[in-house]
Amino acid sequence: MSDKNPFSDPSLLSLKDLQSRILVNIHLPYTRRREIASAINSTGKWFSLPLEMIPASARFLRDRFKHVHPLNENISARRIENVRSLLMAGFRAEGVNTKLAPYMSVMTPEC
């Protein structure tokens, strides 16, 4: 059984993959790498999903962040915005598309 999201495009990275890449990216300062990795962990916690199941997709994240409310998570609205900003910085650092492109895999004719 695969840990990846079966509905997302298999060519997309998961947030776990992105986090692994960020942590070894020598072009980013160490503190920046840790901040982005922490933002990725917070995202998984707030979405109640393992990082392997979250596609590194701006559209997916945008749709899911609509349901993250500061009062439910006992955090500030500013923290949510900081996490979103750090995620996009991670995307840009690793060359991941930040456009709102579809993240779902194409349906086969059998479906």
Summary of the structure (lengths in Angstrom):
residues: 111
radius of gyration: 14.2
end to end distance: 20.3
largest distance: 47.8
contacts: 282
relative contact order: 0.21
helix: 53%
strand: 4%
